[in-house]
Amino acid sequence: MGRMRERWEILETRDALVNRWINIKAEKVRLPDGTIVDDYYVNHIRPIVHVIARTPEGLLVLTRQYKHGMRDWVLEFPAGTAEDGEDVLEAAVRELREETGYQAPRLEKIAGLAASPTTVCGTRHVYFGGNAEKIAEPTPDVTEMIELELYSPAELREMALNGGIVDTSTIACVFLALNRLGELG
C-alpha cells in the first residue's frame, strides 16, 4: 500500500509525432516498484476549452459537427484548443463566437477535466455563460463542418442518458450545466 500515491519518474522523453494537432512524446519511465517502461506514449495537448452558453430564453447552444475519428456527426458544446500564448478564457470566447456566432457577456470557469488521463497530458477547461446572444454568423475553421442546435436542459439530460449524445466530454458538460443551473436533481 505504500506505493499507492507515488508518481512515475520520467527518465527520458523524445518526440514521437509532432504536428499541428498532435504532440506525442515517447517517455521512458520508472514505476514506483522500480520497473522501467520504455516508450510509454503520451499526447501533450494544448489546453482545450468547452463553452456552455445559455440564451436568455433558457436554451443551451450546441454544435453538431462531423468528427473524422468517429466517421460521423457528433453533438457537442462549442469547443476547441487554445492557440500558442492564448489565455484559456480568451480561447473560450473565441471558440464560442467562431463555431456559433454567439457571445455571452461573461464566461465563468466551472470545471477542469482530465482529457484522457492514461495517454493524454492536458486539461479540458469548462466555461459557462448566461444571456448568450447571436451577434454574428459562425466562422469555422476549414476542417469544421458545423450545424448549430439549441436545446433545453431537460432535452440534453434525456439525450445524455439515452445515447443521443455520445461524446464523453459533452456528457460531462451536460451534467455540469444541469448542476450550474440547479436542475441536476
Kinemage of the C-alpha trace (Angstrom):
@kinemage 1
@onewidth
@group {chain A} dominant
@subgroup {mainchain}
@vectorlist {calphas} color= white
{ca met a 1} P 0.000 0.000 0.000
{ca gly a 2} L 2.960 2.351 0.446
{ca arg a 3} L 3.333 2.872 -3.316
{ca met a 4} L -0.345 3.766 -3.899
{ca arg a 5} L 0.206 7.502 -4.396
{ca glu a 6} L 3.720 7.557 -5.834
{ca arg a 7} L 4.230 9.070 -9.273
{ca trp a 8} L 6.160 7.607 -12.131
{ca glu a 9} L 9.622 9.059 -12.702
{ca ile a 10} L 10.271 10.276 -16.257
{ca leu a 11} L 13.796 9.221 -17.224
{ca glu a 12} L 13.828 10.264 -20.883
{ca thr a 13} L 11.478 11.987 -23.321
{ca arg a 14} L 11.655 12.158 -27.111
{ca asp a 15} L 9.307 13.413 -29.810
{ca ala a 16} L 7.427 10.567 -31.481
{ca leu a 17} L 4.975 12.564 -33.631
{ca val a 18} L 4.553 16.315 -33.624
{ca asn a 19} L 2.319 18.364 -35.907
{ca arg a 20} L -0.429 20.988 -35.691
{ca trp a 21} L -2.829 18.678 -33.806
{ca ile a 22} L -0.638 16.120 -32.054
{ca asn a 23} L 2.418 16.287 -29.809
{ca ile a 24} L 3.140 12.686 -28.894
{ca lys a 25} L 6.158 12.010 -26.731
{ca ala a 26} L 7.753 8.619 -26.130
{ca glu a 27} L 8.707 8.568 -22.481
{ca lys a 28} L 10.964 6.149 -20.653
{ca val a 29} L 9.581 5.895 -17.113
{ca arg a 30} L 10.413 4.206 -13.821
{ca leu a 31} L 7.410 2.860 -11.923
{ca pro a 32} L 7.309 3.075 -8.104
{ca asp a 33} L 8.373 -0.592 -7.819
{ca gly a 34} L 11.489 0.158 -9.923
{ca thr a 35} L 10.221 -1.370 -13.180
{ca ile a 36} L 11.435 0.547 -16.258
{ca val a 37} L 8.954 1.015 -19.124
{ca asp a 38} L 10.357 2.167 -22.469
{ca asp a 39} L 8.253 4.054 -24.995
{ca tyr a 40} L 5.198 4.959 -22.944
{ca tyr a 41} L 3.421 7.273 -25.379
{ca val a 42} L 1.739 10.433 -24.096
{ca asn a 43} L -0.019 13.103 -26.168
{ca his a 44} L 0.845 16.550 -24.752
{ca ile a 45} L -2.115 18.630 -25.888
{ca arg a 46} L -2.849 22.323 -25.822
{ca pro a 47} L -5.477 23.367 -23.300
{ca ile a 48} L -8.980 22.520 -24.517
{ca val a 49} L -11.997 24.730 -23.805
{ca his a 50} L -15.675 23.776 -23.734
{ca val a 51} L -18.300 26.517 -23.586
{ca ile a 52} L -21.763 26.012 -22.143
{ca ala a 53} L -23.717 29.040 -23.359
{ca arg a 54} L -27.313 29.675 -22.285
{ca thr a 55} L -29.589 32.000 -24.215
{ca pro a 56} L -31.953 34.470 -22.475
{ca glu a 57} L -34.746 32.002 -23.366
{ca gly a 58} L -33.009 29.284 -21.328
{ca leu a 59} L -31.767 27.185 -24.249
{ca leu a 60} L -28.231 25.807 -24.421
{ca val a 61} L -26.129 26.355 -27.538
{ca leu a 62} L -24.570 23.252 -29.079
{ca thr a 63} L -22.990 22.281 -32.367
{ca arg a 64} L -23.333 19.161 -34.442
{ca gln a 65} L -20.012 18.578 -36.170
{ca tyr a 66} L -18.523 15.933 -38.396
{ca lys a 67} L -15.746 14.196 -36.432
{ca his a 68} L -13.487 12.222 -38.697
{ca gly a 69} L -12.166 9.977 -35.900
{ca met a 70} L -15.716 8.673 -35.376
{ca arg a 71} L -16.585 8.949 -39.081
{ca asp a 72} L -19.859 10.554 -38.012
{ca trp a 73} L -21.611 13.727 -36.876
{ca val a 74} L -21.414 14.413 -33.125
{ca leu a 75} L -23.414 16.755 -30.898
{ca glu a 76} L -21.240 18.788 -28.547
{ca phe a 77} L -20.839 22.106 -26.822
{ca pro a 78} L -18.631 24.593 -28.681
{ca ala a 79} L -15.040 23.569 -28.031
{ca gly a 80} L -11.508 23.939 -29.250
{ca thr a 81} L -7.910 24.420 -28.240
{ca ala a 82} L -6.109 27.492 -27.027
{ca glu a 83} L -3.632 28.882 -29.528
{ca asp a 84} L 0.014 29.396 -28.541
{ca gly a 85} L 0.158 32.119 -25.902
{ca glu a 86} L -3.644 32.470 -25.743
{ca asp a 87} L -5.339 32.551 -22.343
{ca val a 88} L -7.948 29.785 -21.936
{ca leu a 89} L -10.719 32.313 -21.219
{ca glu a 90} L -9.847 34.157 -24.439
{ca ala a 91} L -9.904 30.811 -26.269
{ca ala a 92} L -13.373 30.060 -24.848
{ca val a 93} L -14.739 33.424 -26.017
{ca arg a 94} L -13.156 32.921 -29.461
{ca glu a 95} L -14.393 29.333 -29.894
{ca leu a 96} L -17.954 30.233 -28.916
{ca arg a 97} L -18.022 33.057 -31.455
{ca glu a 98} L -16.232 31.143 -34.251
{ca glu a 99} L -18.347 27.995 -34.011
{ca thr a 100} L -21.741 29.529 -33.225
{ca gly a 101} L -21.698 33.310 -33.730
{ca tyr a 102} L -22.851 33.634 -30.094
{ca gln a 103} L -21.330 35.770 -27.382
{ca ala a 104} L -22.017 35.774 -23.644
{ca pro a 105} L -21.495 38.925 -21.549
{ca arg a 106} L -19.352 36.922 -19.131
{ca leu a 107} L -17.901 33.428 -19.019
{ca glu a 108} L -17.002 31.747 -15.752
{ca lys a 109} L -14.889 28.638 -15.405
{ca ile a 110} L -16.906 25.885 -13.742
{ca ala a 111} L -14.609 22.859 -14.118
{ca gly a 112} L -11.270 21.493 -15.178
{ca leu a 113} L -11.395 17.943 -16.532
{ca ala a 114} L -8.692 15.439 -17.442
{ca ala a 115} L -8.656 14.996 -21.198
{ca ser a 116} L -7.866 11.252 -21.129
{ca pro a 117} L -5.552 10.662 -18.176
{ca thr a 118} L -3.910 7.419 -19.278
{ca thr a 119} L -2.385 8.738 -22.508
{ca val a 120} L -3.041 12.493 -22.652
{ca cys a 121} L -1.285 15.248 -20.731
{ca gly a 122} L -3.655 18.213 -20.728
{ca thr a 123} L -6.786 19.773 -19.317
{ca arg a 124} L -10.282 20.497 -20.595
{ca his a 125} L -11.473 23.847 -19.205
{ca val a 126} L -15.270 24.145 -18.977
{ca tyr a 127} L -16.854 27.602 -19.047
{ca phe a 128} L -20.436 28.701 -18.508
{ca gly a 129} L -22.027 31.880 -19.845
{ca gly a 130} L -25.587 33.088 -19.451
{ca asn a 131} L -27.564 35.518 -21.624
{ca ala a 132} L -25.647 34.442 -24.724
{ca glu a 133} L -26.889 36.099 -27.891
{ca lys a 134} L -26.118 35.544 -31.549
{ca ile a 135} L -24.113 38.532 -32.757
{ca ala a 136} L -22.622 37.195 -35.996
{ca glu a 137} L -22.511 34.252 -38.347
{ca pro a 138} L -20.158 31.403 -37.384
{ca thr a 139} L -16.656 31.411 -38.913
{ca pro a 140} L -15.487 27.796 -38.534
{ca asp a 141} L -12.044 26.512 -39.468
{ca val a 142} L -11.617 24.831 -42.844
{ca thr a 143} L -11.832 21.344 -41.262
{ca glu a 144} L -15.006 22.155 -39.311
{ca met a 145} L -18.438 21.308 -40.684
{ca ile a 146} L -20.861 22.714 -38.121
{ca glu a 147} L -24.616 22.881 -37.615
{ca leu a 148} L -25.970 24.997 -34.749
{ca glu a 149} L -28.572 23.429 -32.430
{ca leu a 150} L -30.372 24.757 -29.338
{ca tyr a 151} L -31.771 22.519 -26.581
{ca ser a 152} L -33.451 22.878 -23.216
{ca pro a 153} L -31.574 21.478 -20.203
{ca ala a 154} L -34.238 18.741 -19.871
{ca glu a 155} L -33.765 17.678 -23.505
{ca leu a 156} L -29.990 17.462 -23.033
{ca arg a 157} L -30.349 15.450 -19.840
{ca glu a 158} L -32.529 12.924 -21.678
{ca met a 159} L -30.134 12.781 -24.642
{ca ala a 160} L -27.118 12.273 -22.348
{ca leu a 161} L -28.863 9.386 -20.617
{ca asn a 162} L -30.336 7.650 -23.684
{ca gly a 163} L -27.379 7.704 -26.090
{ca gly a 164} L -28.374 10.794 -28.078
{ca ile a 165} L -25.046 12.295 -27.018
{ca val a 166} L -22.008 10.038 -27.436
{ca asp a 167} L -19.065 12.342 -26.733
{ca thr a 168} L -17.909 11.772 -23.147
{ca ser a 169} L -16.772 15.351 -22.557
{ca thr a 170} L -20.149 16.632 -23.793
{ca ile a 171} L -21.966 14.265 -21.446
{ca ala a 172} L -19.838 15.590 -18.575
{ca cys a 173} L -20.632 19.160 -19.672
{ca val a 174} L -24.373 18.404 -19.760
{ca phe a 175} L -24.303 17.377 -16.113
{ca leu a 176} L -22.050 20.292 -15.167
{ca ala a 177} L -24.579 22.588 -16.873
{ca leu a 178} L -27.507 20.952 -15.080
{ca asn a 179} L -25.675 21.361 -11.781
{ca arg a 180} L -24.833 25.007 -12.534
{ca leu a 181} L -28.472 25.689 -13.435
{ca gly a 182} L -29.771 23.908 -10.334
{ca glu a 183} L -31.508 21.266 -12.466
{ca leu a 184} L -29.418 18.219 -11.586
{ca gly a 185} L -31.961 16.611 -9.232
